[in-house]
Amino acid sequence: MKRKALFAISSLGLGHATRTLAVINHFKTKYDITIISYGNTLHFLEEELRSSTVNFMEFKDYPKLERGDGLYFYLYLFIDLIKTNLIIRNEHKKTSQIENDFDFIFSDGRYGIYSKKIPSFILSHQISFIPPKGLSFFKFLSDLSNCYYFRNFNKLFIPDFKSYDKNLAGNLSHTNLLKFCKHEFVGILSSYKKINIKEDIDYLFIISGYLQDKKDTFISKLLEESKKIEGKKVFILGDASKKDIIELEEYDTIIYPSATKDFRNELFCRAKVIVSRAGYTTIMDLVELNKKAILFPTPNQTEQEYLAKYHKYKNNFVICEDETGFDLQKLTLKLEQTKPLYIEEKTSQSLLKIEKTIQSFFHKNFFSIVIPAYNEEKYISLVIEKLSTLDYDKNDYEIIVVENGSNDDTYKKVSSFKSKISNLQVYSSKKGVSRAKNYGLKKVSTKSDFTIFLDADTAVERDFLKELNNYINSNDDNNLSIGTTTLKPLANHSLYDTLWYKFYDFGHWLTKTSYSIQIAKTDIAKQVEFDETLNYSEDLKFIKNMQVFGNFFFFRTKQVATSNRRFKKEGYFKTFFLWNIQALTPESFKKNRSYNTIR
């Protein structure tokens, strides 16, 4: 059975579609593909992939930023940024309704289409924004916001090269903020493939872009100027909604509203010179096929204006920043003075990098859930029932309950589930939480990757292991050895309870401590074990010793809830005070001392 992939593609310029098309074509033979896009970009992709078994969905896209002139530019920018954030929230809600139907998500410019349950990747070269004039003091905030959204994904794919000599995006993709995002430079991504064909088109004009008011006047000027230069000229206007082809025989010119599939590739390969906007995808296409070009940055589009200056400085292409008063004849004379980039690594290598990274996230970790249970007949049934509904292959996790010295029906209640839950094991050990945890640790499968020590009044929701597996795979290079999760009240809780739990979450993240749940690398945990002379604070010592072998991690999730019975009986302030005293008490005073259990 084929895996299923969800591709989400921004409609703010056809460049997002054409570069991601290379990735889609690479994966479509091995995966069932569904594409989310909008408007003209969606029409283009439907046409491009018409003969393929690809499904399409339309999600409303973000407003077209950087529109308008003068003061209206700043007014529209402010309004559109608010709209964009609202749409991001909405598209994430929609994604959460369909995420279980897919094995991974690949997003190009759609920030809200990601999942915590399945591997999610985003493609972007614009890690740092170039702010409009007068707004440079907002640059740091906008970059932080960008990084915040990237961190929702398992990995950020950057279609560029890390080294300066090959760098295509300059400061857009090379910024200190990258250290806060899991990222990988993958190289060029172009949907064009080099074919052995005669270069019989002197000038190929590719005019896409999403700002229609600027696009129409620009096309008119180009058409007028193209009449003054010799040679065969072809225009592609990037409008998938139209079909009429116009021929101007007198000027040896042909105008296509759009071009797709092999024909689009053929035209690009036949061209000696490309005339286009200074979009980043266009630059990658030019480098992929080693083409000379005349590039015009779209006015007010700060990204294109920066890329134009950057490549003008490197003398890779002819750059013209005046799209109303230019002389095309004079620009063509400058082509011989440029030094086009010749880079050996092409799209084929980039696709292999992307595939290798995505494949690494499909690893299914084996989880052992160990639950020490002492007089827990009130909660244990709920906890086991929740575990039985986990959305994770039964062959990839096990549940081990260790009853330790109970004088109620804990053992009997847990044992009653054995006939219904094939991967449940029930044991008895001597009294003591550390003894019970160590006993369970000895019983875990030899296949176990991580052991989850779960209090018997702590329940996890159905997607917990799915999210945890995704998180661990995402942090595979961080040498994780021990960690914990965020917690929420199990039942009958108020806003006051919730705030206290948030406070404890912050404290555990800050101090690298935990209660109710510890997640340990199994092979290391078997070496470390819990100190059986301790009946409380045993988890603190265990976590400290585990960190000798690897790093502590704090997994943020909404899937784990624990009882607030102790807080209800003893009070939050008193419990907080007592736990801190216990944590600071020398270990010699804690050995073999009893712990006040709340039942």
VMD Tcl script that draws the C-alpha trace (Angstrom):
set ca {
  {0.00 0.00 0.00}
  {1.38 3.40 -1.03}
  {2.14 6.04 1.55}
  {0.19 9.30 1.25}
  {1.72 12.76 0.99}
  {0.09 16.16 1.38}
  {1.68 19.04 -0.54}
  {0.61 22.59 0.32}
  {1.73 25.29 -2.12}
  {1.47 29.05 -1.86}
  {-0.36 30.82 -4.67}
  {1.61 34.07 -4.19}
  {3.57 33.67 -7.41}
  {3.97 30.64 -9.67}
  {7.53 30.15 -8.46}
  {6.29 28.23 -5.41}
  {4.46 25.83 -7.70}
  {7.20 25.31 -10.28}
  {9.95 24.58 -7.75}
  {7.74 22.27 -5.66}
  {6.62 20.55 -8.85}
  {10.06 18.98 -9.02}
  {9.51 17.45 -5.58}
  {5.98 16.29 -6.45}
  {7.15 14.60 -9.65}
  {9.92 12.86 -7.72}
  {7.50 11.45 -5.11}
  {4.36 10.77 -7.16}
  {5.46 7.29 -8.35}
  {5.91 6.10 -4.74}
  {3.20 8.10 -2.95}
  {-0.44 9.02 -3.37}
  {-0.32 12.79 -3.68}
  {-2.85 15.39 -2.55}
  {-2.17 19.06 -3.31}
  {-3.55 22.09 -1.48}
  {-3.30 25.42 -3.30}
  {-5.44 28.31 -4.53}
  {-6.44 30.29 -7.60}
  {-4.16 30.52 -10.61}
  {-1.50 28.34 -8.98}
  {-4.02 25.56 -8.41}
  {-5.13 25.78 -12.07}
  {-1.50 25.61 -13.20}
  {-0.81 22.50 -11.09}
  {-4.01 20.81 -12.25}
  {-2.92 21.36 -15.84}
  {0.67 20.32 -15.16}
  {-0.36 17.09 -13.40}
  {-3.46 16.32 -15.44}
  {-2.36 12.81 -16.47}
  {-1.23 11.87 -12.95}
  {-3.41 10.38 -10.21}
  {-3.16 13.46 -8.00}
  {-5.92 14.86 -5.80}
  {-6.48 18.60 -5.38}
  {-7.94 20.70 -2.57}
  {-8.48 24.47 -2.48}
  {-7.60 26.36 0.70}
  {-7.88 30.14 0.71}
  {-4.41 31.68 0.56}
  {-2.90 34.73 2.23}
  {-3.53 38.23 0.86}
  {-1.13 39.63 -1.70}
  {1.41 41.54 0.35}
  {3.30 44.58 -0.93}
  {0.43 45.92 -3.01}
  {-0.52 49.54 -3.45}
  {1.64 52.67 -3.52}
  {2.56 55.47 -1.14}
  {0.72 55.49 2.17}
  {-1.70 52.88 0.85}
  {1.21 50.43 0.65}
  {1.76 50.63 4.43}
  {-1.97 50.57 5.21}
  {-2.52 47.47 3.07}
  {0.59 45.85 4.56}
  {-0.72 46.29 8.12}
  {-4.19 44.97 7.24}
  {-2.84 42.07 5.19}
  {-0.45 40.92 7.91}
  {-3.38 40.63 10.33}
  {-5.38 38.71 7.72}
  {-2.41 36.44 7.05}
  {-2.11 35.41 10.69}
  {-5.83 34.68 10.89}
  {-5.68 32.54 7.75}
  {-2.66 30.64 9.11}
  {-4.66 29.73 12.22}
  {-7.64 28.69 10.13}
  {-5.66 26.54 7.70}
  {-4.04 24.75 10.63}
  {-7.49 23.93 12.02}
  {-8.46 22.51 8.62}
  {-5.23 20.52 8.48}
  {-5.94 18.96 11.88}
  {-9.15 17.53 10.40}
  {-7.35 15.65 7.60}
  {-3.83 15.04 8.98}
  {-4.53 11.39 9.90}
  {-5.06 10.60 6.22}
  {-1.42 11.30 5.35}
  {2.08 10.06 6.16}
  {3.84 13.40 5.75}
  {3.24 17.05 4.86}
  {5.37 19.16 2.54}
  {4.58 22.87 2.57}
  {5.94 25.59 0.33}
  {4.97 28.92 1.84}
  {1.85 27.71 3.71}
  {2.75 28.26 7.37}
  {-0.37 26.76 8.96}
  {-0.37 23.44 7.13}
  {1.60 21.22 9.51}
  {0.96 18.49 12.05}
  {2.46 17.36 15.35}
  {1.38 13.79 14.61}
  {3.08 13.21 11.26}
  {6.36 14.51 9.81}
  {5.90 18.01 8.45}
  {8.39 19.93 6.32}
  {8.46 23.46 4.98}
  {10.39 24.77 2.00}
  {11.60 28.36 2.10}
  {14.59 30.42 1.02}
  {13.33 33.54 2.80}
  {14.36 32.98 6.40}
  {15.02 36.66 6.96}
  {12.79 39.39 5.57}
  {13.90 42.59 3.89}
  {11.50 45.19 5.34}
  {9.99 47.99 3.24}
  {11.47 51.47 3.50}
  {10.81 53.06 6.88}
  {10.10 49.75 8.62}
  {13.64 48.46 9.16}
  {13.16 48.57 12.95}
  {10.52 45.80 12.56}
  {12.98 43.45 10.85}
  {14.00 41.59 14.01}
  {10.38 41.04 15.04}
  {9.33 39.85 11.58}
  {12.28 37.44 11.44}
  {11.42 36.08 14.89}
  {7.83 35.58 13.76}
  {9.05 33.74 10.68}
  {11.26 31.50 12.81}
  {8.35 30.84 15.19}
  {6.28 29.43 12.34}
  {9.20 27.39 10.99}
  {9.61 25.71 14.38}
  {6.16 24.13 13.98}
  {7.66 21.93 11.29}
  {10.01 19.00 11.77}
  {12.50 20.47 9.36}
  {13.00 23.54 7.22}
  {14.33 22.75 3.73}
  {16.31 25.66 2.28}
  {16.67 25.57 -1.53}
  {20.11 27.11 -1.54}
  {23.76 26.30 -0.84}
  {25.48 26.92 2.45}
  {28.81 28.11 1.03}
  {29.22 31.72 -0.11}
  {30.57 30.90 -3.57}
  {27.37 28.99 -4.44}
  {24.95 31.02 -2.34}
  {21.96 32.16 -4.41}
  {19.76 33.92 -1.83}
  {22.34 35.90 0.12}
  {21.16 37.18 3.50}
  {17.63 35.94 2.86}
  {18.66 32.35 3.59}
  {21.86 32.89 5.62}
  {20.99 34.31 9.01}
  {21.83 33.66 12.66}
  {18.19 32.75 13.30}
  {18.80 29.42 11.60}
  {20.37 28.09 14.81}
  {16.87 28.16 16.33}
  {15.33 26.14 13.48}
  {16.02 22.58 12.41}
  {17.11 23.12 8.83}
  {18.93 21.64 5.88}
  {20.39 23.34 2.82}
  {19.27 21.11 -0.05}
  {20.51 23.02 -3.12}
  {18.68 24.01 -6.32}
  {15.06 23.05 -6.93}
  {13.88 23.56 -10.49}
  {11.13 21.88 -12.48}
  {13.15 22.28 -15.68}
  {15.28 19.47 -17.11}
  {18.05 19.95 -19.63}
  {17.27 18.36 -23.01}
  {19.39 18.10 -26.11}
  {17.65 20.60 -28.37}
  {18.64 23.53 -30.59}
  {18.55 27.00 -28.97}
  {16.39 28.66 -31.64}
  {14.54 31.16 -29.42}
  {16.59 34.32 -28.98}
  {14.56 35.76 -26.09}
  {12.05 33.98 -23.86}
  {9.95 36.36 -21.78}
  {8.46 34.65 -18.71}
  {6.16 37.08 -16.92}
  {4.35 35.56 -13.95}
  {3.91 37.20 -10.55}
  {0.75 37.86 -8.58}
  {0.52 41.67 -8.51}
  {-1.76 42.17 -11.51}
  {-1.68 45.97 -11.52}
  {2.09 45.97 -12.02}
  {2.08 42.93 -14.30}
  {-0.11 44.36 -17.12}
  {1.84 47.59 -17.59}
  {5.12 45.68 -17.44}
  {4.00 43.25 -20.16}
  {2.91 46.15 -22.38}
  {6.31 47.82 -22.03}
  {8.16 44.57 -22.75}
  {6.09 43.91 -25.86}
  {6.81 47.39 -27.15}
  {10.54 47.11 -26.46}
  {10.79 43.58 -27.90}
  {9.75 44.93 -31.30}
  {13.04 46.88 -31.41}
  {15.34 43.85 -31.06}
  {16.18 41.25 -33.68}
  {15.52 37.54 -33.31}
  {12.77 35.11 -32.40}
  {10.82 36.11 -29.28}
  {8.41 34.06 -27.17}
  {6.25 35.32 -24.28}
  {4.76 33.16 -21.48}
  {2.34 35.24 -19.43}
  {1.69 32.80 -16.58}
  {-2.11 32.97 -16.81}
  {-3.50 29.42 -16.65}
  {-7.09 30.69 -16.95}
  {-6.65 31.71 -20.62}
  {-6.01 29.59 -23.74}
  {-5.67 31.98 -26.72}
  {-2.26 32.10 -28.44}
  {-1.28 35.33 -30.20}
  {1.22 35.48 -33.08}
  {2.87 38.72 -34.21}
  {4.53 37.55 -37.44}
  {5.85 41.02 -38.31}
  {7.97 41.02 -35.14}
  {8.72 37.25 -35.06}
  {6.88 37.03 -31.75}
  {4.48 34.48 -30.27}
  {2.57 34.94 -27.01}
  {1.35 32.03 -24.88}
  {-0.97 32.73 -21.92}
  {0.72 29.84 -20.14}
  {2.88 26.82 -20.86}
  {2.90 23.54 -18.98}
  {4.60 20.16 -18.87}
  {7.05 19.23 -21.63}
  {6.23 22.27 -23.72}
  {7.19 24.67 -20.93}
  {10.45 22.78 -20.46}
  {11.11 22.75 -24.19}
  {10.68 26.52 -24.52}
  {13.07 27.18 -21.64}
  {15.72 24.86 -23.09}
  {15.37 26.41 -26.56}
  {15.95 29.92 -25.24}
  {19.31 31.65 -25.47}
  {18.27 34.47 -23.13}
  {15.56 34.62 -20.46}
  {13.78 37.89 -19.64}
  {11.83 37.69 -16.41}
  {11.14 38.96 -12.91}
  {13.91 38.57 -10.35}
  {12.04 35.88 -8.43}
  {14.08 33.34 -6.54}
  {12.66 30.32 -8.38}
  {13.56 31.96 -11.68}
  {17.13 32.39 -10.47}
  {17.29 28.68 -9.57}
  {15.90 27.78 -13.01}
  {18.57 29.88 -14.69}
  {21.36 28.24 -12.70}
  {19.89 24.77 -13.31}
  {20.13 25.22 -17.10}
  {23.04 27.69 -17.23}
  {21.07 30.44 -18.95}
  {21.84 34.12 -19.44}
  {19.13 36.49 -18.27}
  {17.80 40.02 -17.97}
  {15.92 40.37 -14.69}
  {13.49 43.03 -13.47}
  {12.63 43.12 -9.76}
  {8.95 43.80 -9.06}
  {8.64 47.30 -7.52}
  {7.96 47.26 -3.76}
  {8.68 43.52 -3.55}
  {11.61 43.83 -1.19}
  {12.72 40.23 -1.69}
  {13.12 40.65 -5.44}
  {14.74 44.05 -5.03}
  {17.31 42.53 -2.68}
  {17.96 39.52 -4.95}
  {18.43 41.86 -7.90}
  {21.05 43.93 -6.06}
  {22.76 40.81 -4.74}
  {23.15 39.21 -8.17}
  {24.00 42.53 -9.80}
  {26.88 42.80 -7.32}
  {28.00 39.27 -8.22}
  {27.48 40.12 -11.93}
  {25.53 36.92 -12.58}
  {22.76 38.51 -14.64}
  {21.78 41.80 -16.26}
  {19.61 43.65 -13.74}
  {17.24 46.50 -14.52}
  {15.40 48.24 -11.67}
  {13.48 50.65 -13.91}
  {10.60 48.78 -15.51}
  {8.95 51.80 -17.11}
  {11.81 53.64 -18.81}
  {14.22 50.85 -19.82}
  {15.77 50.33 -23.24}
  {15.80 46.59 -23.98}
  {18.35 46.98 -26.80}
  {20.87 48.51 -24.41}
  {20.22 45.82 -21.81}
  {20.92 43.03 -24.32}
  {24.36 44.54 -25.01}
  {25.30 43.99 -21.35}
  {24.68 40.23 -21.48}
  {28.19 39.38 -22.63}
  {29.69 41.16 -19.62}
  {27.90 38.92 -17.10}
  {29.30 35.80 -15.46}
  {26.47 33.26 -15.12}
  {26.74 30.85 -12.21}
  {27.86 27.35 -13.12}
  {27.12 24.96 -10.27}
  {27.55 21.20 -10.69}
  {24.99 20.18 -8.06}
  {21.59 20.22 -9.70}
  {17.99 19.45 -8.79}
  {18.48 15.68 -9.04}
  {20.92 15.78 -6.08}
  {18.60 18.08 -4.13}
  {15.67 15.69 -4.50}
  {17.72 12.77 -3.19}
  {18.64 14.83 -0.11}
  {15.01 15.70 0.53}
  {13.85 12.11 0.08}
  {16.54 10.76 2.40}
  {15.57 13.23 5.13}
  {11.84 12.53 4.81}
  {12.44 8.77 4.88}
  {14.36 9.11 8.16}
  {11.19 10.40 9.85}
  {9.26 7.21 9.11}
  {11.17 5.24 11.74}
  {8.74 3.73 14.26}
  {10.27 3.74 17.72}
  {9.22 0.92 20.04}
  {7.82 2.28 23.31}
  {7.53 0.46 26.63}
  {5.01 2.03 29.03}
  {5.81 1.06 32.62}
  {3.19 1.92 35.27}
  {3.95 1.36 38.99}
  {0.60 0.95 40.73}
  {-0.01 1.04 44.50}
  {-3.63 1.09 45.67}
  {-4.76 2.69 42.39}
  {-8.10 0.93 41.83}
  {-9.82 4.33 41.46}
  {-7.75 5.55 38.49}
  {-6.07 2.52 36.91}
  {-9.04 1.44 34.76}
  {-9.29 4.88 33.13}
  {-5.53 4.94 32.48}
  {-5.53 1.46 30.87}
  {-8.62 2.22 28.78}
  {-6.93 5.35 27.43}
  {-3.80 3.35 26.58}
  {-5.87 0.75 24.74}
  {-7.07 3.42 22.28}
  {-3.61 4.69 21.30}
  {-3.32 5.35 17.56}
  {-0.04 3.46 17.21}
  {0.71 0.00 15.86}
  {0.17 -2.54 18.67}
  {3.38 -4.27 17.57}
  {5.37 -1.12 18.32}
  {4.49 -0.54 21.98}
  {3.80 -2.49 25.15}
  {2.09 -1.72 28.47}
  {3.64 -3.09 31.65}
  {1.79 -2.56 34.94}
  {3.66 -3.43 38.15}
  {1.40 -3.60 41.19}
  {3.55 -3.16 44.30}
  {2.13 -4.10 47.70}
  {-1.46 -2.92 47.19}
  {-4.20 -3.94 49.60}
  {-7.06 -3.06 47.23}
  {-8.24 -4.46 43.86}
  {-5.57 -2.78 41.71}
  {-4.06 -6.06 40.45}
  {-7.48 -7.60 39.77}
  {-8.74 -4.56 37.85}
  {-5.65 -4.38 35.64}
  {-5.66 -8.14 35.00}
  {-9.22 -7.93 33.74}
  {-7.92 -6.02 30.69}
  {-5.46 -8.73 29.60}
  {-8.01 -10.55 27.48}
  {-8.82 -7.35 25.58}
  {-5.35 -5.80 25.24}
  {-2.82 -8.13 23.64}
  {0.23 -6.01 24.50}
  {-0.58 -5.63 28.21}
  {1.54 -7.34 30.87}
  {0.70 -7.34 34.59}
  {3.16 -8.15 37.39}
  {3.49 -7.81 41.16}
  {6.59 -6.68 43.03}
  {7.56 -5.72 46.55}
  {6.27 -2.39 47.84}
  {8.15 0.70 46.68}
  {7.85 2.88 43.60}
  {11.54 2.49 42.67}
  {11.34 -1.30 42.98}
  {8.25 -1.35 40.78}
  {9.87 0.81 38.09}
  {13.03 -1.29 38.05}
  {10.98 -4.50 37.93}
  {9.06 -3.18 34.93}
  {12.31 -2.07 33.30}
  {13.61 -5.65 33.52}
  {10.48 -6.89 31.72}
  {10.58 -4.52 28.75}
  {11.03 -5.96 25.28}
  {14.49 -6.27 23.77}
  {13.07 -4.16 20.90}
  {12.36 -1.22 23.22}
  {13.79 2.17 22.19}
  {12.22 4.35 24.89}
  {10.58 3.50 28.21}
  {7.79 5.75 29.49}
  {7.40 5.66 33.28}
  {3.81 6.70 33.87}
  {2.10 7.32 37.20}
  {-1.05 5.24 37.65}
  {-3.22 8.38 37.82}
  {-1.79 9.82 34.59}
  {-3.62 9.26 31.31}
  {-2.49 9.80 27.73}
  {-4.69 10.51 24.70}
  {-4.83 8.48 21.50}
  {-2.24 10.50 19.55}
  {0.40 10.63 22.29}
  {2.77 8.00 20.90}
  {2.32 9.31 17.36}
  {3.35 12.80 18.45}
  {6.16 11.50 20.65}
  {7.56 9.35 17.85}
  {7.52 12.34 15.51}
  {9.24 14.50 18.13}
  {11.98 11.92 18.81}
  {12.65 11.41 15.10}
  {12.83 15.18 14.68}
  {15.46 15.37 17.43}
  {17.40 12.27 16.45}
  {20.66 14.22 16.29}
  {20.26 15.73 19.79}
  {21.33 12.64 21.76}
  {18.12 12.45 23.81}
  {18.39 10.29 26.94}
  {15.69 11.47 29.36}
  {12.74 13.83 29.26}
  {9.25 14.69 30.35}
  {6.14 16.38 28.95}
  {3.74 19.19 29.63}
  {0.80 18.15 31.80}
  {-2.81 19.20 32.18}
  {-5.33 18.39 34.96}
  {-7.04 15.04 34.44}
  {-10.57 16.02 35.44}
  {-12.73 18.43 37.47}
  {-10.35 21.34 37.13}
  {-10.69 25.10 37.27}
  {-8.71 27.93 35.68}
  {-6.76 28.09 38.97}
  {-5.71 24.43 38.53}
  {-4.73 25.02 34.91}
  {-2.52 28.00 35.81}
  {-0.72 25.98 38.49}
  {-0.08 23.20 36.00}
  {1.35 25.77 33.57}
  {3.58 27.01 36.38}
  {4.84 23.48 37.04}
  {5.44 22.95 33.31}
  {7.65 26.02 33.25}
  {9.48 24.83 36.37}
  {10.15 21.38 34.94}
  {11.40 22.87 31.67}
  {13.66 25.29 33.54}
  {15.05 22.87 36.14}
  {15.05 19.69 33.99}
  {12.82 17.82 36.43}
  {9.44 16.09 36.25}
  {6.53 14.46 37.99}
  {3.98 11.89 36.79}
  {5.88 10.97 33.61}
  {9.49 10.32 32.59}
  {10.58 9.19 29.11}
  {13.94 7.42 29.09}
  {16.17 5.84 26.46}
  {15.70 2.18 27.34}
  {19.25 0.88 26.97}
  {20.59 3.72 29.15}
  {17.78 3.37 31.72}
  {18.67 -0.28 32.20}
  {22.19 0.76 33.17}
  {21.12 3.62 35.45}
  {17.98 2.22 37.15}
  {16.09 3.86 40.02}
  {17.52 3.98 43.53}
  {15.43 1.42 45.45}
  {16.27 3.03 48.79}
  {14.24 6.08 47.73}
  {10.45 6.21 47.95}
  {10.25 9.84 46.81}
  {12.49 12.12 44.71}
  {13.60 8.91 42.99}
  {12.77 10.50 39.63}
  {15.05 13.51 40.33}
  {18.06 11.25 40.96}
  {17.19 9.09 37.97}
  {16.92 12.11 35.64}
  {20.22 13.51 36.93}
  {22.02 10.21 36.37}
  {20.48 9.75 32.90}
  {21.86 13.12 31.82}
  {25.40 11.78 32.22}
  {24.72 9.80 29.03}
  {22.65 12.28 27.02}
  {20.41 15.33 26.93}
  {17.20 16.19 28.76}
  {14.20 17.03 26.59}
  {10.89 18.72 27.32}
  {8.12 17.52 25.03}
  {5.25 20.00 24.69}
  {1.97 18.22 24.05}
  {-1.72 18.39 24.93}
  {-1.95 14.61 25.13}
  {-1.01 13.96 28.80}
  {-3.19 14.63 31.85}
  {-2.61 13.75 35.50}
  {-4.76 13.78 38.62}
  {-4.78 16.87 40.82}
  {-5.84 14.84 43.89}
  {-2.73 15.75 45.92}
  {-3.12 19.44 45.16}
  {-6.82 19.32 46.06}
  {-6.13 17.65 49.41}
  {-2.93 19.42 50.49}
  {-3.17 22.67 48.52}
  {-0.93 23.92 45.73}
  {1.24 26.21 47.89}
  {1.83 23.57 50.55}
  {2.63 20.88 47.96}
  {4.99 23.22 46.12}
  {6.79 24.05 49.37}
  {7.05 20.38 50.43}
  {8.31 19.21 47.05}
  {11.03 21.85 47.05}
  {12.09 20.88 50.58}
  {12.20 17.21 49.53}
  {14.25 18.04 46.44}
  {16.79 20.03 48.46}
  {17.03 17.52 51.34}
  {20.33 15.58 51.27}
  {19.90 12.09 49.87}
  {21.13 10.42 53.07}
  {18.08 11.80 54.92}
  {15.66 10.49 52.28}
  {16.82 6.89 52.12}
  {14.22 4.33 53.21}
  {11.82 7.03 54.38}
  {8.14 6.62 53.59}
  {6.20 8.94 51.32}
  {2.74 10.27 52.09}
  {0.53 8.70 49.43}
  {-2.79 10.32 48.56}
  {-5.59 7.94 47.64}
}
mol new
graphics top color blue
foreach p $ca { graphics top sphere $p radius 0.5 }
foreach p [lrange $ca 0 end-1] q [lrange $ca 1 end] { graphics top cylinder $p $q radius 0.2 }
display resetview
